[in-house]
Amino acid sequence: FETEQLNAQWQFAQSGQTNYWTIGTAAGSASAESSYAMYITNNGGYNYNTGYSSTSWAYLPITITATDSISFYWKGTGESSYDNLRVYLFPENTTPTAGSTSTVSGSRQLTSNYLSGQSTWQRFEVLPGVEGNYNLCFVWKNDGTAGGTPIAVDNIHIGNEAVVANNKCGDYLYWEYENGTLTINGRGAMYDYESENLVPWYGYRANITNVVLPAAITHI
C-alpha cells in the first residue's frame, strides 16, 4: 500500500457505513520498510465506533491461475464472531453491497470462518484452486456493541511466485524485483506513467540489470 497509483486500483462498497476501510499509516505496517496498510476506521485513526453496526467491503480486481496462492497479513482483535474479517473471491463484473454480508453466485470464501482476536500481524495463505478474473473482496462486519481494535491488512500477494497484488503495472500485469531482475508477469497493456518517478519500481532503478517481459504484453 505504498504507491498512490496502485492504491487507486482498490474499490469500496461502504456508503453510509460508520466504520469503513481506508489506506493510511495509523495501523502501522506488517513490513519494517513500509508505513501504510489498509484498515477499518471511523475517523481516519486505527479505531472504530463500537456503538454502530457496519458492513464495509474493499475489493481489488485480480487475475489468478489454478496454481496461484493468495496471502496477506492481518491484525485486529475485533469481537470474536461479531466484529471480524472475511475474505472472498467474487466473479469478475460482480460486486458486493455496502451494509450487507450477502455474496453472489459463483463466489468463493477464502477464509474458512472469520479473522479476529489478534493484536499483532498474522499471515494468512490459501490456494483457491480457480483461475480467471475475479474481485478479491475483504469484508468487515461489526455488530454495534462491544469491540477491540479493528482489522488491518497488508502485504497482499498473489501467485506461486509470490507476486504482490498491489504491484500492478497494468490491469492484468504485475511486477516484482529480485536480485537485479525486474520481472513483469501477466498479459495486456502496461499503464502509462506521466513521469519516471511515478514508475512503481523507481526505487530499484539503480540496481536493475535485467528485465523479463511476458509474451502476452501488448503495450509498454
GUTI-548355 format. One record per residue: residue number from 1; x, y, z of N, C-alpha, C in turn. Coordinates in Angstrom, 1 decimal. Example, Ala and Ser with C-alpha at 12.3 -4.5 7.8 and 13.67 -1.06 7.14 Angstrom:
GUTI-548355
R;1;13.2;-5.7;7.8;12.3;-4.5;7.8;13.2;-3.3;7.8
R;2;12.8;-2.2;7.1;13.7;-1.1;7.1;12.9;0.0;7.9
This chain:
GUTI-548355
R;1;0.8;-1.2;0.0;0.0;0.0;0.0;0.9;1.3;0.0
R;2;2.0;1.2;-0.6;3.0;2.3;-0.5;2.9;3.2;-1.7
R;3;2.2;2.9;-2.8;2.1;3.7;-4.0;0.7;4.1;-4.3
R;4;0.5;5.4;-4.5;-0.8;6.0;-4.7;-1.5;5.5;-5.9
R;5;-0.7;5.3;-7.0;-1.4;4.8;-8.2;-1.9;3.4;-8.1
R;6;-1.1;2.6;-7.3;-1.6;1.2;-7.1;-2.7;1.2;-6.1
R;7;-2.7;2.0;-5.1;-3.8;2.0;-4.2;-5.1;2.4;-4.8
R;8;-5.0;3.2;-5.9;-6.2;3.7;-6.6;-6.9;2.5;-7.3
R;9;-6.3;1.3;-7.4;-7.0;0.2;-8.0;-8.0;-0.4;-7.1
R;10;-7.9;-0.1;-5.8;-8.9;-0.6;-4.8;-10.2;0.1;-5.0
R;11;-11.3;-0.7;-4.8;-12.7;-0.1;-4.9;-13.3;-0.5;-3.6
R;12;-14.4;0.3;-3.2;-15.0;0.1;-1.9;-16.5;0.2;-2.0
R;13;-17.2;-0.7;-1.2;-18.6;-0.7;-1.1;-18.9;-0.4;0.4
R;14;-19.1;0.8;0.8;-19.2;1.1;2.2;-20.0;2.4;2.4
R;15;-20.8;2.8;1.4;-21.6;4.0;1.5;-22.5;3.9;2.7
R;16;-22.6;5.0;3.6;-23.5;5.0;4.7;-23.0;4.2;5.9
R;17;-21.8;3.6;5.9;-21.3;2.8;7.0;-20.4;3.7;7.9
R;18;-20.7;3.6;9.2;-20.0;4.4;10.2;-18.5;3.9;10.2
R;19;-18.2;2.7;10.1;-16.9;2.1;10.1;-16.5;1.6;8.7
R;20;-15.4;2.1;8.2;-15.1;1.9;6.8;-13.7;1.7;6.6
R;21;-13.3;1.2;5.4;-11.9;0.9;5.0;-11.2;2.2;4.6
R;22;-10.0;2.4;4.9;-9.1;3.4;4.5;-7.7;2.9;4.3
R;23;-6.9;3.7;3.6;-5.5;3.3;3.5;-4.7;4.5;4.1
R;24;-3.8;4.1;5.1;-3.1;5.1;5.8;-2.0;4.5;6.7
R;25;-1.5;5.3;7.6;-0.4;4.9;8.4;-0.8;4.6;9.9
R;26;-2.0;4.9;10.2;-2.4;4.8;11.7;-2.3;3.4;12.2
R;27;-2.5;2.3;11.4;-2.4;0.9;11.9;-1.0;0.4;11.8
R;28;0.0;1.2;11.3;1.3;0.6;11.1;1.4;-0.3;9.9
R;29;2.5;-1.0;9.7;2.6;-1.9;8.5;3.2;-3.2;9.0
R;30;2.9;-4.2;8.2;3.5;-5.5;8.5;5.0;-5.6;8.1
R;31;5.5;-4.7;7.4;6.9;-4.7;6.9;7.6;-3.5;7.6
R;32;8.8;-3.8;8.0;9.6;-2.7;8.7;10.0;-1.6;7.7
R;33;10.1;-1.9;6.4;10.4;-0.9;5.4;9.3;-0.1;4.9
R;34;8.0;-0.4;5.3;6.8;0.2;4.8;6.1;0.9;6.0
R;35;5.2;1.8;5.6;4.4;2.6;6.6;2.9;2.4;6.5
R;36;2.4;2.0;5.3;1.0;2.0;5.0;0.4;0.7;5.1
R;37;-0.9;0.7;5.4;-1.8;-0.6;5.4;-3.2;-0.1;5.1
R;38;-4.1;-1.1;4.9;-5.5;-0.8;4.7;-6.2;-1.3;6.0
R;39;-7.1;-0.4;6.6;-7.7;-0.8;7.8;-9.0;-0.1;8.0
R;40;-9.8;-0.6;9.0;-11.1;-0.1;9.3;-10.9;1.1;10.3
R;41;-11.7;2.1;10.0;-11.7;3.3;10.9;-13.1;3.9;10.9
R;42;-13.3;4.8;11.9;-14.5;5.7;11.8;-14.1;7.2;11.7
R;43;-12.8;7.4;11.8;-12.4;8.8;11.7;-11.0;9.0;11.2
R;44;-10.4;8.0;10.5;-9.1;8.1;10.0;-8.0;7.4;10.9
R;45;-8.3;7.3;12.2;-7.4;6.6;13.1;-7.6;5.1;13.1
R;46;-6.7;4.4;13.8;-6.8;3.0;13.9;-7.8;2.7;15.0
R;47;-9.0;2.9;14.8;-10.1;2.6;15.8;-11.4;2.6;15.1
R;48;-12.5;2.1;15.8;-13.8;2.1;15.1;-14.8;2.3;16.2
R;49;-16.0;2.8;15.8;-17.1;3.1;16.7;-17.9;1.8;17.0
R;50;-17.8;1.3;18.2;-18.4;0.0;18.5;-19.9;0.2;18.8
R;51;-20.4;1.4;18.8;-21.8;1.7;19.1;-22.7;1.6;17.8
R;52;-22.1;1.5;16.7;-22.9;1.5;15.4;-22.4;0.2;14.6
R;53;-23.4;-0.5;14.1;-23.1;-1.7;13.3;-22.7;-1.2;11.9
R;54;-21.8;-1.9;11.3;-21.3;-1.6;9.9;-20.9;-2.9;9.2
R;55;-21.1;-2.9;7.9;-20.6;-3.9;7.0;-20.0;-3.2;5.8
R;56;-18.6;-3.2;5.7;-17.9;-2.5;4.7;-17.0;-3.4;3.9
R;57;-17.0;-3.2;2.6;-16.2;-4.0;1.7;-15.1;-3.2;1.0
R;58;-13.9;-3.9;0.8;-12.8;-3.4;0.0;-12.5;-4.5;-1.0
R;59;-12.4;-4.1;-2.3;-12.1;-5.2;-3.3;-11.2;-4.7;-4.4
R;60;-10.5;-5.7;-4.9;-9.4;-5.5;-5.9;-9.6;-6.4;-7.1
R;61;-9.6;-5.9;-8.3;-9.7;-6.8;-9.5;-8.3;-7.6;-9.6
R;62;-8.4;-8.9;-9.8;-7.2;-9.7;-9.9;-7.4;-10.7;-11.0
R;63;-6.3;-11.2;-11.5;-6.2;-12.4;-12.4;-5.5;-13.5;-11.7
R;64;-6.0;-14.7;-11.7;-5.4;-15.8;-10.9;-5.4;-17.1;-11.7
R;65;-4.4;-17.9;-11.5;-4.3;-19.2;-12.2;-4.6;-20.3;-11.1
R;66;-4.8;-21.5;-11.6;-5.2;-22.6;-10.7;-4.1;-22.9;-9.7
R;67;-2.9;-22.6;-10.0;-1.8;-22.9;-9.1;-1.3;-21.7;-8.2
R;68;-2.0;-20.6;-8.3;-1.7;-19.4;-7.6;-2.3;-19.4;-6.2
R;69;-1.5;-19.1;-5.2;-2.0;-18.9;-3.8;-2.3;-17.4;-3.6
R;70;-3.0;-17.1;-2.6;-3.3;-15.7;-2.2;-2.9;-15.6;-0.7
R;71;-2.0;-14.7;-0.4;-1.6;-14.5;1.0;-1.7;-13.0;1.4
R;72;-1.8;-12.8;2.7;-1.8;-11.4;3.2;-1.5;-11.4;4.7
R;73;-1.2;-10.3;5.3;-1.0;-10.2;6.7;-2.2;-9.4;7.2
R;74;-2.6;-9.7;8.4;-3.8;-9.1;9.0;-3.6;-9.0;10.5
R;75;-4.3;-8.1;11.2;-4.4;-8.0;12.6;-5.7;-7.3;13.0
R;76;-6.1;-7.4;14.3;-7.3;-6.8;14.8;-7.9;-7.7;15.8
R;77;-8.3;-7.2;17.0;-8.9;-8.0;18.0;-10.4;-8.1;17.8
R;78;-11.0;-7.1;17.3;-12.5;-7.1;17.0;-13.3;-7.6;18.2
R;79;-14.2;-8.5;17.9;-15.0;-9.1;19.0;-15.5;-10.5;18.5
R;80;-14.6;-11.5;18.7;-15.0;-12.8;18.4;-15.7;-13.0;17.1
R;81;-16.9;-13.6;17.1;-17.7;-13.8;15.9;-18.5;-12.6;15.5
R;82;-18.4;-11.5;16.2;-19.3;-10.4;16.0;-18.6;-9.2;15.2
R;83;-17.4;-8.9;15.5;-16.6;-7.9;14.8;-15.4;-8.6;14.1
R;84;-15.4;-8.7;12.8;-14.3;-9.5;12.2;-14.2;-9.3;10.7
R;85;-13.2;-10.1;10.1;-12.9;-10.0;8.7;-13.2;-11.4;8.0
R;86;-13.8;-11.3;6.9;-13.9;-12.5;6.0;-13.4;-12.0;4.6
R;87;-12.9;-13.0;3.8;-12.3;-12.7;2.5;-12.9;-13.6;1.5
R;88;-13.3;-13.1;0.3;-13.9;-13.8;-0.7;-13.3;-13.5;-2.1
R;89;-13.5;-14.4;-3.0;-13.4;-14.2;-4.5;-14.8;-14.0;-5.1
R;90;-15.0;-12.9;-5.7;-16.3;-12.7;-6.5;-15.9;-12.8;-7.9
R;91;-16.8;-13.4;-8.7;-16.5;-13.4;-10.2;-16.4;-12.0;-10.7
R;92;-15.6;-11.9;-11.8;-15.5;-10.6;-12.4;-16.9;-10.0;-12.8
R;93;-17.0;-8.7;-12.7;-18.2;-8.0;-13.1;-19.3;-8.2;-12.0
R;94;-19.0;-8.7;-10.9;-19.9;-8.8;-9.7;-19.3;-8.0;-8.6
R;95;-20.1;-7.3;-7.8;-19.5;-6.5;-6.7;-20.4;-6.7;-5.5
R;96;-19.8;-6.4;-4.3;-20.5;-6.5;-3.0;-21.4;-5.3;-2.8
R;97;-22.2;-5.4;-1.8;-23.1;-4.3;-1.4;-22.8;-3.8;0.0
R;98;-22.7;-2.5;0.1;-22.5;-1.9;1.4;-23.6;-2.2;2.4
R;99;-23.2;-2.5;3.6;-24.3;-2.8;4.6;-24.8;-4.2;4.6
R;100;-24.3;-5.0;3.7;-24.8;-6.4;3.6;-23.6;-7.4;3.5
R;101;-23.8;-8.5;4.1;-22.7;-9.6;4.0;-23.1;-10.6;2.9
R;102;-24.1;-10.3;2.2;-24.6;-11.3;1.1;-23.5;-11.4;0.0
R;103;-23.3;-12.6;-0.4;-22.4;-12.9;-1.5;-23.2;-13.1;-2.8
R;104;-22.4;-13.4;-3.9;-23.1;-13.5;-5.2;-22.8;-14.9;-5.7
R;105;-23.6;-15.3;-6.7;-23.4;-16.6;-7.3;-22.0;-16.8;-7.9
R;106;-21.4;-17.9;-7.6;-20.1;-18.2;-8.1;-19.0;-17.6;-7.2
R;107;-19.3;-17.0;-6.0;-18.3;-16.5;-5.1;-17.7;-17.7;-4.3
R;108;-16.5;-17.4;-3.8;-15.8;-18.4;-3.1;-15.2;-17.8;-1.8
R;109;-15.5;-18.3;-0.6;-14.9;-17.8;0.6;-13.5;-18.4;0.8
R;110;-12.6;-17.5;1.0;-11.2;-17.9;1.2;-10.8;-18.2;2.6
R;111;-11.4;-17.4;3.6;-11.3;-17.7;5.0;-12.3;-18.7;5.4
R;112;-11.8;-19.8;6.1;-12.8;-20.8;6.4;-13.9;-20.4;7.4
R;113;-13.5;-19.4;8.2;-14.5;-18.8;9.1;-14.3;-17.3;9.1
R;114;-14.0;-16.7;10.2;-13.7;-15.2;10.3;-12.3;-15.0;10.9
R;115;-11.8;-13.8;10.7;-10.5;-13.5;11.3;-10.7;-12.4;12.3
R;116;-10.2;-12.6;13.5;-10.2;-11.6;14.6;-9.4;-12.1;15.8
R;117;-9.3;-11.3;16.8;-8.7;-11.8;18.1;-7.2;-11.8;18.1
R;118;-6.6;-11.0;17.2;-5.1;-10.9;17.1;-4.7;-9.5;17.1
R;119;-3.8;-9.1;18.1;-3.3;-7.7;18.1;-2.0;-7.5;17.4
R;120;-1.4;-8.5;16.9;-0.2;-8.4;16.2;-0.4;-9.1;14.8
R;121;0.5;-8.7;13.8;0.3;-9.2;12.5;0.4;-10.7;12.3
R;122;-0.6;-11.2;11.6;-0.6;-12.7;11.4;-0.6;-12.9;9.8
R;123;0.0;-14.0;9.4;0.0;-14.3;8.0;-1.1;-15.3;7.6
R;124;-1.8;-15.0;6.6;-2.9;-15.9;6.1;-2.6;-16.3;4.6
R;125;-2.7;-17.6;4.3;-2.4;-18.0;2.9;-3.4;-19.1;2.5
R;126;-3.9;-19.1;1.3;-4.8;-20.1;0.8;-4.6;-20.3;-0.7
R;127;-4.8;-21.5;-1.1;-4.8;-21.9;-2.5;-6.2;-22.1;-3.0
R;128;-6.8;-21.1;-3.7;-8.2;-21.2;-4.1;-8.5;-22.3;-5.1
R;129;-7.5;-22.6;-6.0;-7.7;-23.6;-7.0;-8.6;-23.2;-8.1
R;130;-8.7;-22.0;-8.4;-9.5;-21.5;-9.5;-8.7;-20.6;-10.4
R;131;-9.1;-20.3;-11.6;-8.4;-19.4;-12.5;-9.4;-18.5;-13.2
R;132;-8.9;-17.3;-13.6;-9.7;-16.4;-14.3;-9.6;-15.0;-13.6
R;133;-10.5;-14.1;-14.0;-10.6;-12.8;-13.4;-11.6;-12.7;-12.3
R;134;-11.2;-12.2;-11.2;-12.1;-12.1;-10.0;-11.9;-10.7;-9.3
R;135;-12.8;-10.5;-8.4;-12.6;-9.4;-7.4;-12.2;-10.1;-6.1
R;136;-11.0;-9.7;-5.6;-10.6;-10.1;-4.3;-11.3;-9.2;-3.2
R;137;-12.2;-9.8;-2.4;-13.0;-9.0;-1.5;-12.7;-9.2;-0.1
R;138;-12.5;-8.1;0.6;-12.4;-8.1;2.1;-13.6;-7.4;2.7
R;139;-14.3;-8.1;3.6;-15.5;-7.6;4.2;-15.3;-7.5;5.7
R;140;-15.5;-6.3;6.3;-15.5;-6.1;7.7;-17.0;-6.0;8.2
R;141;-17.3;-6.7;9.3;-18.6;-6.6;9.9;-18.5;-6.4;11.4
R;142;-19.2;-5.4;11.9;-19.3;-5.3;13.4;-20.7;-5.1;13.8
R;143;-21.1;-5.6;15.0;-22.5;-5.6;15.4;-23.0;-4.5;16.2
R;144;-22.2;-3.5;16.6;-22.7;-2.3;17.2;-22.8;-2.4;18.7
R;145;-22.0;-3.4;19.3;-22.0;-3.4;20.8;-20.5;-3.2;21.3
R;146;-19.9;-4.2;21.8;-18.5;-4.1;22.3;-17.5;-4.3;21.2
R;147;-16.2;-4.1;21.5;-15.2;-4.4;20.5;-13.8;-4.0;20.9
R;148;-12.8;-4.4;20.2;-11.4;-4.1;20.5;-10.8;-3.2;19.4
R;149;-9.7;-3.7;18.8;-9.1;-2.9;17.7;-9.7;-3.4;16.4
R;150;-9.8;-2.6;15.3;-10.4;-3.0;14.1;-9.4;-3.8;13.3
R;151;-9.8;-4.4;12.2;-9.0;-5.2;11.3;-8.1;-4.2;10.4
R;152;-6.9;-4.7;10.2;-5.9;-4.1;9.3;-5.4;-5.2;8.4
R;153;-5.1;-4.9;7.1;-4.5;-5.9;6.2;-3.3;-5.2;5.5
R;154;-2.3;-6.0;5.1;-1.1;-5.5;4.5;-0.4;-6.6;3.7
R;155;0.5;-6.2;2.8;1.3;-7.2;2.1;0.6;-8.3;1.4
R;156;-0.4;-7.9;0.5;-1.2;-8.9;-0.2;-0.4;-9.4;-1.4
R;157;-0.3;-10.8;-1.4;0.5;-11.4;-2.5;-0.4;-12.4;-3.3
R;158;-0.2;-12.5;-4.6;-0.9;-13.4;-5.4;0.2;-14.2;-6.2
R;159;0.0;-15.5;-6.3;0.8;-16.3;-7.3;1.7;-17.3;-6.6
R;160;2.1;-18.3;-7.3;3.0;-19.3;-6.7;4.4;-18.8;-6.7
R;161;4.7;-17.6;-7.3;5.9;-16.9;-7.2;5.8;-15.7;-6.3
R;162;4.7;-15.6;-5.5;4.5;-14.5;-4.6;4.5;-13.1;-5.3
R;163;3.8;-13.0;-6.3;3.7;-11.7;-7.0;2.8;-10.8;-6.1
R;164;3.2;-9.6;-5.8;2.4;-8.8;-5.0;1.2;-8.2;-5.7
R;165;0.0;-8.4;-5.1;-1.2;-8.0;-5.7;-1.2;-6.5;-5.9
R;166;-0.6;-5.8;-5.0;-0.6;-4.3;-5.1;0.4;-3.9;-6.2
R;167;1.3;-4.8;-6.6;2.4;-4.4;-7.6;1.8;-4.4;-9.0
R;168;0.6;-3.8;-9.2;0.0;-3.8;-10.6;0.7;-2.7;-11.4
R;169;1.0;-3.1;-12.6;1.5;-2.1;-13.6;0.7;-2.1;-14.9
R;170;-0.4;-2.7;-14.8;-1.4;-2.8;-15.9;-2.6;-3.5;-15.3
R;171;-3.8;-3.5;-16.0;-5.0;-4.1;-15.5;-4.7;-5.6;-15.2
R;172;-3.9;-6.2;-16.0;-3.6;-7.6;-15.7;-2.1;-7.9;-15.7
R;173;-1.3;-6.9;-15.4;0.2;-7.0;-15.3;0.6;-6.7;-13.9
R;174;1.6;-7.5;-13.4;2.2;-7.3;-12.1;3.7;-7.3;-12.2
R;175;4.4;-6.6;-11.4;5.8;-6.6;-11.4;6.4;-7.1;-10.1
R;176;7.7;-7.6;-10.2;8.4;-7.9;-9.0;9.9;-7.7;-9.3
R;177;10.6;-7.4;-8.2;12.1;-7.2;-8.4;12.8;-8.1;-7.4
R;178;13.8;-8.8;-7.9;14.7;-9.7;-7.1;16.0;-9.8;-7.7
R;179;17.1;-9.5;-6.9;18.5;-9.7;-7.2;18.8;-9.1;-8.6
R;180;18.4;-7.9;-8.8;18.8;-7.2;-10.0;17.9;-7.4;-11.2
R;181;16.9;-8.3;-11.1;16.0;-8.6;-12.2;14.6;-8.0;-11.9
R;182;14.1;-7.2;-12.9;12.7;-6.7;-12.9;11.9;-7.7;-13.8
R;183;10.9;-8.3;-13.2;10.1;-9.3;-13.9;8.6;-8.7;-14.0
R;184;8.1;-8.7;-15.2;6.7;-8.4;-15.4;5.9;-9.6;-15.7
R;185;4.9;-9.9;-15.0;4.0;-11.1;-15.2;2.6;-10.7;-15.7
R;186;2.0;-11.5;-16.4;0.6;-11.3;-16.8;0.4;-11.1;-18.3
R;187;-0.6;-10.2;-18.6;-0.9;-10.0;-20.0;-1.5;-8.6;-20.2
R;188;-1.5;-8.2;-21.4;-2.2;-6.9;-21.8;-1.2;-5.7;-21.7
R;189;-1.8;-4.5;-21.6;-1.1;-3.3;-21.7;-0.6;-2.8;-20.4
R;190;0.6;-2.2;-20.4;1.2;-1.6;-19.2;0.6;-0.2;-19.0
R;191;0.4;0.2;-17.8;0.0;1.6;-17.6;1.0;2.6;-18.1
R;192;0.5;3.8;-18.5;1.3;4.9;-18.9;1.5;5.7;-17.7
R;193;2.8;6.1;-17.4;3.2;6.9;-16.3;3.6;8.3;-16.7
R;194;3.1;9.3;-16.1;3.4;10.7;-16.5;4.9;11.1;-16.4
R;195;5.6;10.5;-15.4;7.0;10.8;-15.3;7.7;9.6;-14.7
R;196;9.0;9.5;-14.9;9.8;8.3;-14.5;9.7;8.0;-13.0
R;197;9.5;9.1;-12.1;9.5;8.8;-10.7;8.1;8.3;-10.2
R;198;7.2;8.1;-11.1;5.9;7.5;-10.8;5.9;6.0;-11.1
R;199;6.9;5.6;-11.9;7.0;4.2;-12.2;7.2;3.4;-10.9
R;200;6.4;2.3;-10.6;6.4;1.7;-9.3;7.8;1.1;-8.9
R;201;8.6;0.7;-9.8;9.9;0.2;-9.5;11.0;1.2;-9.5
R;202;10.6;2.5;-9.4;11.6;3.6;-9.5;12.7;3.5;-8.4
R;203;12.3;3.0;-7.2;13.3;2.9;-6.1;14.3;1.9;-6.4
R;204;14.1;1.0;-7.3;15.1;-0.1;-7.6;15.9;0.2;-8.9
R;205;15.7;1.4;-9.5;16.2;1.7;-10.9;17.7;1.5;-11.0
R;206;18.5;1.9;-9.9;19.9;1.8;-10.0;20.4;0.4;-9.9
R;207;19.6;-0.5;-9.5;20.1;-1.9;-9.3;19.6;-2.9;-10.3
R;208;18.7;-2.4;-11.2;18.1;-3.3;-12.2;19.1;-3.5;-13.3
R;209;19.5;-4.8;-13.6;20.4;-5.2;-14.6;19.8;-6.0;-15.7
R;210;18.5;-6.5;-15.4;17.9;-7.4;-16.3;16.4;-7.2;-16.2
R;211;15.7;-7.3;-17.4;14.2;-7.1;-17.4;13.6;-8.3;-18.1
R;212;12.6;-8.9;-17.5;11.9;-10.1;-18.1;10.5;-9.7;-18.4
R;213;10.1;-9.8;-19.7;8.7;-9.4;-20.1;7.9;-10.6;-20.5
R;214;6.6;-10.7;-20.3;5.8;-11.8;-20.7;5.5;-11.7;-22.2
R;215;5.3;-12.8;-22.9;5.0;-12.8;-24.3;3.6;-12.1;-24.6
R;216;2.7;-12.1;-23.6;1.4;-11.6;-23.8;1.3;-10.1;-23.5
R;217;2.4;-9.4;-23.3;2.3;-7.9;-23.0;2.1;-7.2;-24.4
R;218;1.2;-6.2;-24.4;0.8;-5.6;-25.6;1.2;-4.2;-25.7
R;219;1.6;-3.5;-24.6;2.0;-2.1;-24.7;2.9;-1.8;-23.5
R;220;3.9;-1.0;-23.8;4.8;-0.5;-22.7;4.9;1.0;-22.8
